[in-house]
Amino acid sequence: MVDLSAKNFSEKLEEVEFSRIFNDPALDWFPEELEASEKALDLENPSLNPWLVQAQEGEKQLLLVDGYRRMRCLKAAGFDASQKLECRIIPAEFPKKAILLFRLQSLPSSKRETLSGYGCIRILQHFQEAGMKVQEMSERVLPLFGEPPSVHRANRMLQLGNRLASEKVPESLKKMSVQDLMPLLRFSSDDLPALMELAEKMKMGGNKWKTMLQLVDEICRIRNIKARAFLEEQDCRSLLENHDLQGPVLYRQFKQLLDRQRNPELSQLREQFERLSKGLKLPQGVQMENDDFFEKEELLLKIKASSSKELLSQLERLRDCLDQSEMEAIFRMLQG
């Protein structure tokens, strides 16, 4: 592929009517708008930074290569389409993949770092659509995303992009890293709509999202069912359709449901331990803990006291609790 650099096109500025410049979604990578100060500067002097465009073979139209946020700003402000802007024009002979690579290479590293995993995947798809081979993407594009060169990685990113192309991807997923999105490849395309709904309702971050997907995947493998079928079950629907549950509360309750589904016996032991512990009515400042997986036949008591007198008082009150039947039941449960 012929590389495109500033030396390959004229440094001479040309005045071009705004109406002649058209946009291409394949080059529009940053959906956020300009800051208020940037908007004011852009409207005051639209050509302060010359626009970068590419000529089109046999056409008067010019492809916008860089400046998509500025273009949206001017259009939103009702900018006069007949007004002329100073532009640097890339010759028409350069192929689309050269334009894409030049645009990516021209971004400051700080700007490339703001690209989300979803954004990187979409850009990689545009390179594929422009005719770039996966091997070349691995060597030339992935490092610009901060990824090590890897044909396998590039293929998986493209595979995931193709699956997500027909889905309404929630904003929470669009902000995640490539690493956080990759677990979606464990599931079939038929499962994706239900998983997109789950992400939309939960609005969780990357680590919680990966934990959630891992639990769903394990449950589906244990029960030999599809994720879509599992998420349509009544227990799941009653939580996901409860409009009173949002954010962390919904996540916590749904994760508890998944834990019960994955290991029902352990879940029953935990619920039984919690019920018996509450029945003891331990003194304030005393906590009872156990091995979370019930592998040890022992309990841990934590007593909060600020003096020997207070400690003695706590122990006296604790004596009455230890004689209760709930305590015997707890030890029987620990001993299996």
Helices and strands as residue ranges (DSSP letters): G 6-8, E 14-17, G 18-20, E 21-22, G 25-27, H 36-44, E 51-55, E 62-66, H 68-76, E 84-90, H 96-106, H 109-112, H 117-129, H 134-136, I 137-141, G 142-145, H 151-164, H 171-174, H 178-181, G 182-186, G 189-191, H 192-202, H 206-223, H 227-231, H 234-240, H 247-262, H 264-280, E 286-290, E 299-303, H 308-322, H 325-334
